[in-house]
Amino acid sequence: MMKDELHSYVRSIAAFILLMAIVTPISAETRRDSILAQARLANKYFMESTPDPTANSVTDKVRPSHIWTRGVYYEGLMALYDIDPQKQYIDYTDEWAVFHEWAPRSSVWKVHADDQCCTQTYMTRYFQVGGKEKYEKAKQDFDNQIGGSDRTRHNRDWTWIDAIQMAMPALAMMTNITEDRKYIDFAIHSYLWTRDTCDSKPLFIKNEGLWWRDAKLYGVKENDGKNSYWSRGNGWVYVALQRVMDQMSEDDEYYPLLKKDFLSMSKALLSIQRNDGFWNASLISGEYNGPELTGTALFLSGLAWGIRKGYLTDDAYRKAADIAWDACSSCVHDNGFLGYVQGTSDRPSKGWPFTYDAVPNFEDYGTGCFLLGATEYYKLLTASQTDGIDGVRESMNENATDLATYDLMGRRIINPVDGRLYIRNGKKFIQR
């Protein structure tokens, strides 16, 4: 029996065990512990295989380690730190960021979305501990982009949907730091151009709730005649909407626009999920029929977030999130290596077939996608476990002071306010 056939058999057994869990359900706390254990394992594998975070990324050529693929990994690592605040994660991140002088890849004059991806982590660190050096060069980069001699030209920079995730959350963060609306204004104008215009090829097909990857692939069909909607590309947009809305209040003028697109995508994704929890690399086609981790993990992140926010109903979407996690979990090897990761691409066909043992050209962004999905699902289970008022404690014991604290929306709280209700270690408590 070939390795992939064997793993397919193992996944079938896992599905049977999951079915049996309907009769004997696994507790939410046990499932949460398993999620955290697998997230730690996948991250440990990556950190141990890349012990020097400053070293160049070497694949077909040499690239600096703040390339977009690594930026996505650090987004995932910061999400893991939110639920598992270990100092080693921060040390690893800061060594990388300081080495690159908290700067975008290339030049602050290049103003390319892929090069801006790393700044999301820089600004996350600013939110955590302060220090204007963490955002100054990103600000310079965005200012050059927004305030160039042709102020409208750069509104047309995002000609591929990956750019929405690489840059849009960073611009939203910059508005929060500076309290200057020009950054989020620019982000939304760019997003709407990509969505509705993009060289007369609007990339979002509203009646289907899905996106073409770029203008050059607009209208491309698979051999079965179905539109070629690339899974990971749609995942980039879905997570970007989530991450940008996380930077806004719900009464922001742009929030309803982003929420509407998020809900439209959610409805579409729910209808095309595979029975095993994955989404095909070509979302509505059977042409590339099989597991693929990165798109599935990004969709899991958005689904779990949407359920926790109350935008997606538990009855309609919870099973989809649960089986998406089971799918992601089935990709984790005993040593933390992640299988079924499509290499860098712009379409479903590149790198096919995606297998359990194949090593992609870059491993970092696959780990990042996995961590984004795992951590949001973990937060969903944490919120679900503490929905009732039962079990509220007057205070936490002193031994728990090193654990992360969250409000009832799952947002991490650095300075809890006396008399308010919070969650720590899966339990509600009143801060005293």
Salt bridges, closest charged atoms under 4 A:
GLU48 OE2 - LYS44 NZ 2.94
ASP60 OD1 - ARG63 NH1 2.98
GLU75 OE1 - ARG243 NE 3.52
ASP82 OD2 - LYS379 NZ 3.73
ASP84 OD1 - ARG40 NH2 2.78
ASP91 OD2 - LYS87 NZ 2.84
ASP94 OD1 - ARG125 NE 2.82
GLU101 OE1 - LYS137 NZ 3.39
ASP115 OD1 - ARG105 NH1 3.96
ASP115 OD2 - LYS110 NZ 3.72
GLU133 OE2 - LYS134 NZ 2.76
ASP143 OD2 - LYS139 NZ 2.96
ASP143 OD1 - LYS182 NZ 3.05
ASP157 OD2 - HIS154 ND1 2.69
ASP162 OD1 - ARG213 NE 3.06
ASP196 OD1 - ARG195 NE 2.70
ASP196 OD1 - LYS206 NZ 3.60
ASP214 OD2 - ARG213 NH1 2.83
GLU250 OE2 - LYS309 NZ 3.81
ASP252 OD2 - ARG181 NH1 2.56
GLU253 OE2 - ARG181 NH2 3.34
ASP261 OD2 - ARG195 NH1 2.95
ASP276 OD2 - ARG11 NH1 3.52
ASP276 OD2 - ARG274 NH2 2.71
ASP314 OD1 - ARG318 NH1 3.49
ASP322 OD1 - ARG318 NE 3.02
ASP326 OD1 - ARG31 NH2 3.01
ASP346 OD2 - LYS216 NZ 3.61
ASP346 OD1 - ARG347 NE 2.76
ASP346 OD1 - LYS350 NZ 3.46
ASP357 OD2 - LYS3 NZ 3.94
ASP357 OD1 - HIS333 NE2 3.76
ASP364 OD2 - ARG70 NE 2.89
GLU376 OE1 - ARG308 NH2 2.92
GLU376 OE2 - LYS379 NZ 3.98
GLU394 OE1 - ARG432 NH2 2.83
ASP407 OD2 - ARG411 NE 2.80
